[in-house]
Each structure stands twice: as structure tokens, then as C-alpha cells.
Amino acid sequence: MIYVGVTGWGDHDSLYSGQIAPRNKLKEYAGHFPVVEVDSAFYAIQPKRNAEKWVNETPDSFQFVVKAYQGMTGHLRGEIPFENKQDMFTAFKDSLEPYINGNKLAMILFQFPPWFACTRENVEYLRWCKRKMDDLPCALEFRHQSWFSPKYHQGTLDFMKAEKWIHSICDEPQSGEGSIPTVLEAVNPDRVLVRFHGRNVHGWQKKNAENWRDVRYLYRYNNTELQKWASSIRKLTEDCSNVYLLFNNNSGGDAADNAKEMMTILGLEYEGLAPRQLDLF
């Protein structure tokens, strides 16, 4: 099964008709796609009431990819707002309860920062993270090129397989050590994740600019690029039962359109989506 969606549901204007209230956007979104990434969980561990609301207003078959809190992946500057890491992980896992009870948790995404290099210390931290998450499905995404350097490439894949991580494959600008190549390997036979970050090399490098969030993911995939990816996705389905595709190229509002185009290319039609609002004309 191939599931297509985008990151977040608030900023995809092409999906929404008229002046739709922010609180109603997820209901409308769920009429277009069967999965979404909860990126708000990265910035703060969400109260369970939020997850309960989101679970309750989406169809039974809808799924969530929940992004791990930034304190868990080393993005957070300064001290974590918890007594210790154990408490932080416990709080995060507790926040997942509504997704789990509703059978709507596709996976938790651990995206590590560009400075998280392939070192013995970091490998041990990944082992520790996986133990703390118990048997919950967890995807692993790197940003430092060393993990897939010739020296460590196969070791990284073998490690993910042995530790039962889900591989988060990336399509992103190739811009030095702060980006990784596309590695088309499904290390988990049940699930694999592909995230489309766009190919804006210039924007990817503007990490310290004031408007970096506005340009980092400013990219629209053309049909040729998507067709090529569709071929790779079909091959992934030969080794993996469930392939999740998430488009994150939304600095210019292109993610939803590219996701829809990919669905057309792959010939995907989903049953059980939410009813969609209709325009007056």
C-alpha cells in the first residue's frame, strides 16, 4: 500500500475552499489524503487533548506520522524543559496515547540535525532512543552525510535493520555534509518513509538567514522528476508492504499540488477519505 500526504495541514491553501477556519482544516485535509505529518510535535510535546481532537475528526483509516520532539533529537538550544531525558521521553510517549488507542499511529519520525554525525556516541544514543520507545514504530532520518559515506553506508543500513528502525528516505538538495543522498533501501519489511524536501540548494544553505524558513523548501517538482520517483516507489513496494510519501516542499505552497500529482502518476485512489466541502459553483 502506498500512502501519500504532506507535512502539517495548516498551510496548504490549494486544498481549502473559501475562508475555512484553522480548527476545521484537518477535517478538510482528510478528504484529500490518508496520512499527515504532525510537525507541531517537534516544537512542543502536544497535550493529549490535541491528539484526541485530531484522531476524532479524521476517518477510521487515517494515519499520523508524529515528529519526535526537538529535545529528543538534539535540535533544542539550551536545556530541555524536563528534569532529565527519561522524563522527556515518558512525556512524549504519553502524548501518543490517543493515536495508539485509535489505531492511527503510522510511525514516530526521529529527524536528526546536520551536526549529528556518525560517531560511536551517536550510535549508542540511537540505541538508547529505540529502547525508550519500546515497540512503537520509529523512523530514522539523518541530515549529516557521514552516515551514508562509503565507509559507513552499509553499516548504517545494517544498524537500522538490526534495531528495527524504519528508514526515512530523503529527496533533498545535495549541499555538502549537511545533506544526505537518496538511499533507496527499505530496511523494515513493513514500512518505509520517503520525504520530499525539494531541491533548492540555495535555500538549503541559508540556515542563518532571517527568512530561511521561507526559502529552504521553496521548490516545485516537475513531472519528469515525479515520474522518475514513481518508478523508484514501485520498486520499494516489492520489498516493503507499506510505503509512506510525505511532501515537505511547502515554502511556496507546492507540497499539496505535487502530492496530488504523484497520486495521479501512481494511479492511487483512496477509499474512506473524509467528505469534502464543495464550492458553491
C-alpha positions in Angstrom: 0.0 0.0 0.0 1.2 3.5 -0.9 0.1 6.4 1.3 0.6 10.0 0.1 0.4 13.1 2.3 2.1 16.3 3.3 3.7 17.8 6.4 1.2 19.6 8.5 -2.3 20.6 7.4 -2.4 24.3 8.0 -0.5 25.9 5.2 -1.8 24.2 2.1 -4.2 26.8 0.6 -4.9 24.9 -2.6 -6.7 22.2 -0.6 -9.2 24.5 1.1 -12.3 26.2 -0.3 -13.3 29.6 0.9 -12.5 31.0 4.3 -12.1 27.9 6.3 -11.3 28.2 10.0 -8.0 26.8 11.1 -9.7 24.4 13.5 -11.5 22.8 10.6 -8.6 22.4 8.2 -7.7 18.9 9.3 -11.2 17.6 8.6 -11.0 19.1 5.1 -7.4 17.8 4.6 -8.6 14.3 5.4 -10.8 14.4 2.4 -7.7 14.7 0.2 -5.0 12.5 1.7 -4.9 9.4 4.0 -1.9 10.4 6.1 -0.3 13.6 7.5 2.9 14.5 9.4 2.3 16.2 12.8 5.2 18.6 12.7 3.8 20.7 15.7 5.0 17.8 17.9 8.6 18.8 17.0 8.3 22.2 18.5 6.4 21.2 21.7 5.1 17.9 23.1 1.5 18.3 22.4 -1.2 17.9 25.1 -3.2 14.7 24.7 -6.4 16.7 24.1 -4.9 17.9 20.8 -4.2 14.4 19.6 -7.7 13.3 20.8 -9.3 16.0 18.8 -7.3 15.2 15.6 -8.0 11.5 16.0 -11.7 12.0 16.5 -12.1 14.3 13.5 -10.4 12.1 10.9 -11.7 8.9 9.3 -11.0 5.5 10.8 -8.4 4.6 8.2 -6.5 7.9 8.6 -2.9 7.8 9.8 -0.5 10.2 11.5 3.3 10.4 11.3 4.3 12.2 14.5 7.6 14.0 14.5 9.7 13.5 17.6 10.2 16.5 19.9 13.2 18.6 19.2 14.7 17.9 22.6 14.8 14.2 21.8 16.8 14.7 18.6 19.3 17.4 19.7 17.8 20.3 17.9 16.8 22.2 21.0 19.2 25.0 22.0 19.8 25.2 25.7 18.4 22.9 28.4 15.5 20.6 27.9 12.3 21.7 29.9 12.3 18.4 31.8 14.2 17.0 34.8 16.0 14.6 32.6 15.8 12.8 29.3 13.9 9.9 30.7 11.1 12.2 31.8 11.1 13.9 28.4 10.7 10.6 26.6 8.0 9.5 29.0 6.0 12.7 28.4 6.3 12.3 24.6 5.2 8.7 24.7 2.3 9.6 26.9 1.2 12.2 24.3 1.0 9.5 21.7 -1.7 7.5 23.5 -4.7 8.9 21.5 -3.1 7.9 18.2 -2.3 4.4 19.5 -5.7 3.8 21.0 -7.3 5.0 17.8 -5.0 2.7 15.7 -3.9 5.8 13.8 -0.2 6.0 14.5 1.8 5.2 11.4 5.2 6.0 13.0 7.2 8.4 15.0 9.8 10.3 12.9 13.2 10.9 14.5 14.8 13.5 12.3 18.3 14.3 13.5 20.1 17.6 12.7 23.0 18.3 10.3 25.6 18.2 13.2 24.5 14.7 14.3 27.4 12.8 12.7 28.1 9.1 12.5 30.1 8.6 15.8 30.1 5.8 18.3 28.4 8.1 20.9 25.6 8.9 18.5 25.1 5.3 17.5 24.7 4.5 21.2 22.2 7.3 21.6 20.2 5.9 18.8 20.1 2.5 20.6 19.0 4.3 23.8 16.2 6.1 21.9 14.9 3.0 20.4 14.8 1.2 23.7 12.9 4.1 25.3 10.3 4.0 22.6 9.6 0.3 23.3 8.0 -1.4 20.4 6.5 1.7 18.8 7.2 2.1 15.1 10.0 4.7 14.7 11.5 6.2 11.6 15.1 7.5 11.4 16.2 10.4 9.2 19.7 11.7 9.0 21.0 15.1 7.8 24.7 14.5 8.2 26.3 13.0 5.1 28.7 10.8 7.1 26.0 8.2 7.8 26.0 7.3 4.1 29.6 7.9 3.3 31.3 4.9 1.6 32.9 4.0 4.9 29.6 3.7 6.9 26.9 3.3 4.3 26.3 -0.4 4.7 26.9 -0.3 8.4 24.2 2.4 8.8 21.7 0.3 6.9 22.6 -2.9 8.8 22.3 -1.0 12.1 18.8 0.3 11.2 17.7 -3.1 10.2 19.0 -4.8 13.4 17.5 -2.1 15.6 14.2 -2.3 13.7 14.1 1.4 12.7 12.0 2.5 9.7 14.2 4.2 7.1 13.2 7.7 6.2 14.5 8.2 2.7 15.1 11.7 1.6 14.9 13.7 -1.6 16.8 16.9 -0.7 19.4 19.3 -2.1 22.9 17.9 -2.3 24.8 20.6 -0.4 27.8 19.2 1.4 27.9 17.4 4.7 24.6 18.9 5.8 22.6 16.8 3.4 22.3 13.1 2.7 22.0 11.2 -0.7 18.8 9.4 -1.6 19.3 5.8 -0.4 16.6 3.6 -1.8 16.6 0.9 0.8 13.7 -0.4 2.8 15.3 -1.8 5.9 12.0 -2.7 7.5 9.7 -5.1 5.6 6.5 -3.5 6.9 7.1 0.3 6.5 9.3 2.8 4.8 9.0 6.6 4.6 10.0 8.9 1.8 10.1 12.6 2.5 10.4 15.2 -0.3 12.2 18.3 0.8 12.7 19.8 -2.7 15.9 20.5 -4.4 16.5 24.2 -3.7 20.3 24.2 -3.0 20.5 27.9 -2.5 17.6 27.9 0.1 19.0 24.8 1.8 22.3 26.7 2.5 20.6 29.8 4.0 20.3 28.3 7.5 21.3 31.5 9.3 19.2 34.0 7.2 16.2 35.6 8.8 13.8 34.2 6.2 15.4 30.8 5.9 12.1 29.0 6.6 10.5 30.9 3.7 13.1 29.7 1.2 14.5 26.4 2.5 11.7 24.3 1.0 10.9 26.6 -2.0 10.7 24.1 -4.8 8.2 22.6 -7.2 8.9 19.1 -8.6 8.3 18.8 -12.3 6.5 15.9 -13.9 9.7 14.3 -15.1 11.1 14.3 -11.6 8.0 12.8 -10.1 7.8 10.1 -12.9 11.3 9.0 -12.0 10.4 8.9 -8.4 7.3 6.9 -9.1 9.4 4.2 -10.7 11.6 4.0 -7.5 8.5 3.9 -5.3 7.1 1.0 -7.2 10.4 -0.9 -6.6 10.2 -0.1 -2.9 6.8 -1.8 -2.8 8.5 -5.0 -3.8 10.5 -5.1 -0.6 8.1 -3.3 1.8 4.4 -3.7 2.5 3.6 0.0 3.2 5.3 3.0 1.6 4.6 6.4 3.0 5.3 9.5 0.9 5.3 13.0 2.6 5.9 16.2 0.6 7.6 18.9 2.7 8.3 21.3 -0.2 5.9 23.9 1.0 7.7 27.2 1.3 5.8 28.2 -1.9 2.7 26.1 -1.3 3.8 23.4 -3.7 3.6 20.3 -1.5 -0.1 19.6 -1.8 -0.1 20.0 -5.6 3.0 17.7 -6.0 1.4 15.1 -3.7 -1.8 15.2 -5.8 0.3 14.8 -9.0 2.2 11.9 -7.5 -1.1 10.2 -6.7 -2.2 10.6 -10.3 1.1 9.2 -11.7 0.9 6.2 -9.4 -2.9 5.7 -10.1 -3.8 6.0 -6.4 -7.4 6.4 -5.3 -8.2 6.0 -1.6 -11.4 4.7 -0.1 -12.6 6.0 3.3 -11.5 9.6 3.0 -13.4 12.3 4.8 -16.3 14.0 2.9 -15.0 17.2 1.2 -16.6 20.6 1.2 -17.9 21.6 -2.2 -17.5 25.1 -3.7 -20.8 26.9 -4.4 -20.0 27.0 -8.2 
